[in-house]
Amino acid sequence: MNRTLAKRTLLAGATALLCVGAMSPAALAATAATGGESAPGASPAGTLPNPSAKAQIATWFGPGFYGQKTACGQTMSPVIVGVASRTLPCGTLVLVNYKGHQLTVPVIDRGPYAHGATWDLTWGAASALTINETVRVKTKVVGQAPNSPLLGVPAEVKPTAEAVASGGTSPA
């Protein structure tokens, strides 16, 4: 994957989702909905199901899942930034708020299966939000991104097309 395509994929697929507060939810939703092109007056994805805006329980999952495929087709690793949801479709973008930290993450898996939890963050997402235990978070659905095997992988660690062809991984 060349750099231009990687950057376009970043915008269209919202794959480098460590944009903590860099874009408003409406701007992020408009960007995801238009494949990276700005859409004046575009509204956030209004037809997506949206869990309650009240505080919800979030857990995180990590090393025991590395190397396994998610329900949405990604291979889990420490760098993946995403969330598991029992009800939202793969690629749904969710704005997660925790103690002044914000992060927009894609749904990449099903779960959580811990009693009472609504969300299961990847280690990359939990780390960016400074979460290291079960906590209460506020969430909001802000858009939809196309699901792909690289959804949730930050751009700086995406493999190039040459590396994929040769079986290696090198930074984009």
C-alpha positions in Angstrom: 0.0 0.0 0.0 1.6 3.3 -1.0 1.7 6.4 1.2 -1.0 8.2 -0.7 -3.4 5.3 -0.6 -2.5 4.7 3.1 -3.4 8.4 3.9 -6.6 8.1 1.9 -7.5 4.9 3.7 -6.7 6.6 7.0 -9.3 9.3 6.3 -11.9 7.1 4.5 -11.6 4.1 6.8 -10.8 6.1 10.0 -8.0 3.6 10.7 -5.6 5.8 12.6 -8.1 6.7 15.2 -5.8 8.2 17.8 -7.1 11.6 17.0 -7.9 12.5 20.6 -10.0 15.6 20.3 -8.5 16.5 16.9 -11.8 16.4 15.0 -15.3 17.1 16.3 -17.6 14.1 16.2 -19.6 15.8 13.4 -16.5 16.4 11.3 -15.3 12.9 11.9 -18.7 11.4 10.9 -18.8 13.6 7.8 -15.3 12.5 6.8 -16.0 8.8 7.3 -19.3 9.1 5.4 -17.8 10.9 2.4 -14.6 8.8 2.1 -12.4 11.6 3.3 -14.0 14.4 1.3 -15.5 17.3 3.3 -19.2 17.5 3.1 -20.6 20.9 4.1 -23.5 20.6 6.4 -23.2 16.8 6.7 -24.8 15.4 9.8 -23.5 12.6 11.9 -24.7 9.1 11.0 -28.3 9.5 12.2 -29.5 6.0 11.4 -26.9 4.1 13.4 -28.1 2.6 16.7 -26.7 4.6 19.6 -26.3 3.1 23.1 -27.5 5.4 25.8 -25.5 8.5 26.5 -25.4 7.8 30.2 -22.2 6.4 31.7 -21.6 2.8 30.8 -19.1 0.1 32.0 -16.0 -0.5 29.9 -13.4 -3.2 30.3 -10.4 -3.9 28.1 -8.8 -7.0 26.6 -5.2 -7.6 25.8 -2.4 -10.2 25.6 -4.5 -13.3 25.8 -6.2 -12.3 22.5 -3.1 -11.3 20.5 -2.7 -13.2 17.2 -6.4 -14.1 17.2 -8.9 -12.9 14.6 -11.7 -10.5 15.7 -15.3 -11.0 14.7 -14.8 -8.3 12.1 -11.6 -9.8 10.6 -8.7 -7.9 12.2 -5.8 -9.7 13.8 -5.4 -8.6 17.4 -2.2 -7.0 18.5 -1.1 -4.4 21.0 -1.3 -1.6 18.4 -4.9 -2.2 17.4 -7.2 0.6 18.6 -10.8 -0.5 18.7 -13.7 -1.6 20.8 -16.0 -4.7 21.0 -19.7 -4.2 21.0 -22.4 -6.8 21.2 -24.9 -4.8 19.1 -23.2 -2.3 16.8 -22.0 -3.3 13.3 -18.4 -3.7 12.4 -16.8 -0.3 11.5 -19.2 1.8 13.6 -17.2 4.7 15.0 -17.7 5.4 18.7 -16.5 8.4 20.6 -15.4 7.3 24.1 -14.9 9.8 26.9 -13.1 9.0 30.1 -11.9 11.6 32.7 -11.2 14.3 30.1 -9.7 12.0 27.5 -11.6 11.4 24.2 -10.9 8.8 21.6 -12.8 7.8 18.5 -12.6 4.0 17.9 -14.1 1.6 15.4 -16.1 -1.5 16.4 -13.8 -4.4 15.5 -15.2 -7.3 17.6 -18.1 -8.7 19.5 -18.3 -8.6 23.3 -17.8 -7.8 26.0 -18.7 -10.9 27.9 -17.8 -9.6 31.4 -20.9 -9.2 33.6 -22.5 -5.8 33.3 -20.0 -4.3 30.8 -21.2 -2.6 27.6 -17.8 -2.0 25.9 -14.6 -4.0 25.7 -11.7 -1.8 24.6 -8.5 -3.0 23.0 -5.3 -2.4 25.0 -4.3 0.3 22.5 -7.6 2.2 23.1 -7.5 1.6 26.8 -3.9 2.8 27.0 -4.7 6.0 25.0 -7.6 6.7 27.4 -5.5 6.0 30.5 -7.8 3.1 31.4 -6.2 0.1 33.3 -9.3 -1.4 35.0 -13.0 -1.7 34.6 -14.4 1.9 34.5 -17.4 4.0 33.7 -17.2 5.8 30.3 -19.5 8.0 28.2 -19.9 7.0 24.6 -21.6 8.3 21.4 -21.8 6.8 17.9 -20.3 9.3 15.5 -20.1 7.5 12.2 -19.3 4.5 10.2 -16.1 3.4 8.5 -15.7 0.6 5.9 -14.6 -2.6 7.7 -11.2 -4.0 6.6 -8.5 -6.2 8.0 -6.5 -3.1 8.8 -9.3 -1.2 10.6 -7.9 0.1 13.9 -4.3 -0.2 12.9 -2.5 3.2 13.3 -1.0 4.4 10.0 2.5 4.4 11.3 2.4 0.6 11.7 0.5 -0.3 8.6 2.4 -2.7 6.3 3.4 -1.4 2.8 2.2 -3.3 -0.3 5.8 -4.5 -0.8 6.1 -5.8 2.7 2.7 -7.7 2.5 3.8 -9.3 -0.8 7.1 -10.4 0.7 5.5 -11.6 4.0 7.1 -8.9 6.2 5.8 -5.8 7.8 7.4 -2.4 7.5 6.1 1.0 8.4 4.0 2.9 5.8 
